[in-house]
Amino acid sequence: MGWNVLGALSLPCMFPWPVCGGDGCFLPHPSFPQQPRGSSFPSPRRALQARGCRVPSGGLRQVAGAIACSSRETDMGEVRKGWQRLTPPSRPGAGQDVGRSCILVSIGGKNVMLDCGMHMGFNDDRRFPDFSYITRNGRLTDFLDCVIISHFHLDHCGALPYFSEMVGYDGPIYMTHPTQAICPILLEDYRKIAVDKKGEANFFTSQMIKDCMKKVVAVHLHQTVQVDDELEIKAYYAGHVLGAAMFQIKVGSESVVYTGDYNMTPDRHLGAAWIDKCRPNLLITESTYATTIRDSKRCRERDFLKKVHEAVERGGKVLIPVFALGRAQELCILLETFWERMNLKAPIYFSTGLTEKANHYYKLFITWTNQKIRKTFVQRNMFEFKHIKAFDRAFADNPGPMVVFATPGMLHAGQSLQIFRKWAGNEKNMVIMPGYCVQGTVGHKILSGQRKLEMEGRQVLEVKMQVEYMSFSAHADAKGIMQLVGQAEPENVLLVHGEAKKMEFLKQKIEQEFRVNCYMPANGETVTLPTSPSIPVGISLGLLKREMAQGLLPDAKKPRLLHGTLIMKDSNFRLVSSEQALKELGLAEHQLRFTCRVHLHDPRKEQETALRVYSHLKSVLKDHCVQHLPDGSVTVESILIQAAAHSEDPGTKVLLVSWTYQDEELGSYLTSLLKKGLPQGAT
């Protein structure tokens, strides 16, 4: 337990923190020394500590940034260009792109990784982030204090086993309980596709997924988790998918909020995202739909049900490609309710495996769903579907109408693509794309109007079935993003996970409406943000009483100057009187005096010169106590004046004027007065 006595305190302090990123480049702030690409860049706090300095928490903050590759997918994963690394701080890999997130935040000397996504569009090294940009010297565990995963979509957690088990990270990984339960299921399913079916190498194993999940620490909503003595995190409900959370990261008085993916509109199975007025220094928010204000959810649902009903009535088959979690449950509940109300007999199927397990976890974590589902849970579990059955591959050839939810979305592989190839040639059939499709996928091609597709083996598939696009995205629209900014009341906003032109429009709206700085850096661009941390200082009761005794009443609107000794113990500051400080620390008092020499032309003896000085000051300083002591010296309050002979000039005397720092103003005045000389009549 150490004590530090600080001679001075300046508040507030300003620390600039650069934010940079890049697909491979290292762009530090000009004031930082250059380092080779990929080498570990210590935080300012650690750099100061390496020089033997103690730095209290909350003094420095950086946001550092992250890792990504490319592609562009909604929900399950987004990724366009580039690993974004923010050295000292960074911005996510979704710089002016809708992309997977892997963000490094440095705040108050603590380094936190937000999300650890992968890109499913690559089969080579570009699949995973290049973690050597974090550090090449030493272990990642020594550099990172913790990892936070916002939700279970693979663009946010897909690289986690690779990062922890193959690259080597042994520190804590924080996520919510539903994310902890569902994450390994998605990871294992993707591993089977990549390794068992495609035969890919350099991929994590089933055991690695299990070992990775052992490092996970599950958190509850609104639970403040103390990662260490200085770093704390707190989760807020994000909607979007089951278990999705926004996280507040706090060190001292500095804080950052990372939204991950969120939805401000409640749907049929999840509630709306919510956060309190935490007033962070920085809000990092997704901006997928930066310029979109969605139409009424009821209109979209009515249009969707109408199209499905019409296709089924004419004897057609309806294919709805979805990702296993999120929109699948939303649309299943919608069709289940409609089928019940209309008493329809056409079968509805969903892909077995993932979606079946997903429904199990929706039942298990029913408290994460919306209020309506929770209220009716005892009478009827909305996820126990009466009209929706598990799908078998043989069912695709059955005659008659049917509706099939098949994974994955975007028709880029798997069962949904197989069914599409079988049904595409019949004009009675219909495919409904409920979300965004990445360029290059079959889903994107048919939405762009292509009706002849070149498939594997150069086979040409003619698309005669009806193609529809209906957005049931679980991301916040422009109105929702503005609503969240208004709720959180941040000092600065950083936009990620969006397209440049749309982000620019939203950036201007945020700056105009909220009058805060808004940033939308591209991959490789540097942003520097100033912070003004407030350092709380406790004041002793004795010191306050002494100030009050002077008859000066406190005024909340006017600052007051207090004189005292600042003590730091266990990172806490206290301002106490000098007497109390000496007593607590067991130190003897030392008096510091300032001495000034004044040369005075006077041929008399030293005693006579001192008497002349006394007479002169007595006549001038009528409100002060001026004394002539037996030893010949003169005192004015605590100021001591002595006359001495000049070593070289007998006609000159040297007046030694000394005072304590409390009487510095009076001492300076006396010095200037004596430099003018003594009046001729002074005796």
Secondary structure, 3 states (H helix, E strand, C coil): CCEEEECCCCCCCCEEEEEECCCCCCCCCCCCCCCCCCCCCCCHHHHHHHCCCCCCCCCCECCCCCCCCCCCCCCCCCCCCCCCCCCCCECCCCCCCCCCCCEEEEECCEEEEECCCCCCCCCCHHHCCCHHHCCCCCCHHHHCCEEECCCCCHHHHCCHHHHHHHHHCCCCEEEEHHHHHHHHHHHHHHHHHHHHHCCCCCCCCHHHHHHHHCCEEEECECCEEECCCCEEEEEEECCCCCCCEEEEEEECCEEEEECCCCCCCCCCCECCCCCCCCCCCEEEEECCCCCCCCCCHHHHHHHHHHHHHHHHHCCCEEEEECCCCCHHHHHHHHHHHHHHHHCCCCCEEEECCHHHHHHHHHHHCHHHECHHHHHCCCCCCCCCCCCEEEECHHHHHCCCCEEEEECCHHHCCHHHHHHHHHHCCCCCCEEEECCCCCCCCHHHHHHCCCCEEECHHHCEEECCCEEEECCCCCCCCHHHHHHHHHHHCCCEEEEECCCHHHHHHHHHHHHHHHCCEEECCCCCCCEEEEECCCCCEEECHHHHHHHHCCCCCCCCCCCCCCCCEEEEECCEEEEECHHHHHHHHCCCCCCCEEEEEEEEECCCCHHHHHHHHHHHHHHHCCCCCEEECCCCCEEECCEEEEEEECCCCCCEEEEEEEEEHHHHHHHHHHHHHHHCCCCCCCC
